[in-house]
Amino acid sequence: MAEAIPSGNGSRVIPHEVMRAVPGCENGEPPLSVTPLAGGISNTTAQVRTTRGHFAVRVNATGVEGLAIDRQREVALHRVAAAAGLAPAVIVADPTGRFLITEFVDGRAWTAACFSRAADLRELAGRLRVLHSVTPPQVAPFDPATVLQDYVRIVRPDSQDDRALLKELLDRGQRALDGSKPSTRTATIVHNDLDARNLIQNQRLVLIDWEYAQVGDPLMDLACVLSYYPQAAEHSRLLLSASGLQEHGATFDMLSALADWHRLISYLWCRARCRRDQLPANQVDLERRIVGGAALR
């Protein structure tokens, strides 16, 4: 499911009260094994084996309010995707949003190299075509323009130059949205975070980590791919065709515009979550690309 991190005592990764929610540990029975997993930047995740099965346990990060995360929406969309064979089954979803337990998917996590290979991208686009055909549950619709504005409010610029930069980025984001013409497509379930670590190659490709999933423009998923992995851009037309979005009028120019919006969101997410000295090197590079070489703040 994700890269395992060696640990002398992995059971300390998952709080005791969360472990008791795992099937096979309800009465205090110890798990057979607990292996911390590399994965997202914020959450804590582990692979847990018990006498009842093999599970992925995620303890959700705190302090993500306002970052487009809604745990109830996540679980609702994850369950629908799982029913369509696109995601692991949800075993336990904490009603307070503190943790999520799913079945563990054995397989090979994608790497950045997969996004330069036509065959891999064709498979991903095919799976997205299935996802985008699933009838979404009743959840709040996704408004990308509002999300941009919310992120800027969280960033709270502290200088005139920074305020000017963020206003420029907001204007650029709105132009990107206008150029992508989302009103020409019906809103569908979108995963919205197609990082390589969230794609597990089993007999079929499985999508994990649905915390940024939304109901919105299906072109958003392809835009996410291009924003995270620029090497996929040379296969843009393949992605549009294999996903079925070309049939609904999506064009290369629309995709390119929406990929620019997605890069802006990634930048603002970094600004909202981290100070400069806490940014991973790849995120620092991302910031430099987006602001055109402007000094980091």
Buried (B, 14 or more C-beta within 10 A) or exposed (E): BBEEBEEEEBBEBBEEEBBEBBBBBEEEBEBEEBBBBEBBEBBBBBBBBBEBEBBBBBBBBEEBEEBBBBBEBBBBBBBBBBEBEBBBEBBBBBEEBBBBBBBBBEBEBBEEEBBBEEEBBBBBBBBBBBBBEBEBEEBEEBEBEEBBBBBBEBBEBEEEEBBEBBEEBBEBBBEBBEBBBBEEBEBBBBBBBBBBBBBBBEEEBBBBBBBBBBBBBBBBBBBBBBBBBBEBBEBBEBBBBBBBBBEBEBBEEBBBBBBBBBBBBBBBBBBBBBEEEEBEEEBBEBBBEBBEEEEEB
